[in-house]
Amino acid sequence: MQTLIKNAHVISPGVEIKKANVVVSKGKIKSVTAEPAEGRFDTVVDVKGKYVVPGFIDVHLHGACGYDVCDEDSPEAIEKIAEAKLAEGCTTFLPTTLTVAHKTLLTAAKHLAAYQRNPRFAKAPGLHLEGPFINPACCGAQNPAFVRKPDIREVMKIAKVAPVLQVSYAPETKGGAEFAAACIANGIVPSCGHTGATLAQFMPAYENGLRHMTHFCNQMTKLHHREIGMVGAGFLIDDLDTEVICDRIHLCDDMLRLVFAKRPLEHIQMITDSLRCSHLPDGYAFEMGGLKVLLKGGEARLVEGGNLAGSTLWMNKGLKNIRDVTGLPLKDLIRVTSWNQAIGLGLGKTLGKVEKGYVADLAVLDAKTFDVCAVFLDGEFRPQGKDAV
Ligand SMILES: [Zn+2]
């Protein structure tokens, strides 16, 4: 099986080729060239100058289309979310849990394991546990009733059911530094999130290998000129991989400009942090971890207190947002939507680039609107949306 994608405007980290021919064979990219492609092809897809970018990788999202990763009564939740993510051009994602009871986390892992046996849409290699080991003073929209102290044994019980690839937790809590080391020893990315840490309280976890920040700026200590907090840490320490929600709501445009101007692009990971209301119309009301949330004016906020609860962002729209806000070239920006995440997960040699030898996980985007017109998943052509190619 050999596929030719012709008239592709290829954008990959550090690479931009107009009118490229991309040859896909056995699920992998065989060649990317501006020259005529030679060989026999079973399928030829003319994308007519549309962008062909690495399939997006979202390491932080809770739900879509009315489903949440933590829904105990919906074994189909992960598959429904995976289908919605594929429509955003997202080919790999980490289903992300909330601060909930241990048995709920086990059920989410069970549902993921079932999806992994028969993955029909975006790939879901493992869970991201957001909490329950967070700072109760920085819950945001997480339910403080379920907060507990960092415990690698609880994580490993869940990992017996389905892989756990990332844990967001507050490093200042008792045992926080040791927890970072224990995660790394088990191949899990420890991430600093929902945290009230000072820089000094954070450093022991950093010295133990922690290099990731959960939704940078949101639910972490702010920058003050006598205590720079976790926001200051993100600007001071280059090699922290900072997740950024690029919906222009969680961070204002000036903050997005500041982050993309001052932080190295190779250490920024765009996330959606999307909730079950993503892909649904305004006015949708729902409960999250026992708390009431309302989607109004595109913003999902707690009914009580008004905290932002997460986003309705799509990965393709996030890419357009940061291009519009920062004006940076797409061949530079494109690494924050896939390749950085792939490197963080230890998959940087196979995922996140439109280059020879990489897995043919690709998104085809309209060059003006960034709407997703098609996806290639392991080289399989999947038309998407109303303007499908
Ligand atoms: Zn989240």
Residues whose N, C-alpha, C, O or C-beta is under 5 A from the ligand:
A	BS01	ZN	E130 D273
